[in-house]
Amino acid sequence: MGQLTKAKCLCGFNQEVPVGGSMSTYRENATFPFYCSDCGLVDVNIAKSKIICPACKSNDVTQYGDPKISIPTEHNKVLEWNSYHCGSKGHLCPKCKKQTMVFDWYGSLD
């Protein structure tokens, strides 16, 4: 079952982030947070074979947890779905462009 998290940064950035999918739809629709160079933080459907930004359709997206935009961590994997995972802190904020964004779990997807 999927989860709901909040992406937050000291600069004031705050966005709800669904991870995974519901029990009835996860095979067709399961999301994970990615960074799009044009759109910022986006929820990419990782159940699809082609990983693209849902807003602008660009393939210039990077998964949060990738060392290009997240400080690597082996512990505290707060976001996890199949082979996708990332820690709770040290992520590139789409607003201030610093690696000060955190993910906090706050609920489950139905």
Secondary structure, DSSP 8 states (H G I E B T S, - for coil): --EEEEEE-TTS-EEEEEEB--TTTTTT--EEEEEETTTEEEEEETTSSS---TTT--S-EEETTSTTTB---SS-EEEEETTEEEESEEE--TTT-SS-EEEEEEEE--
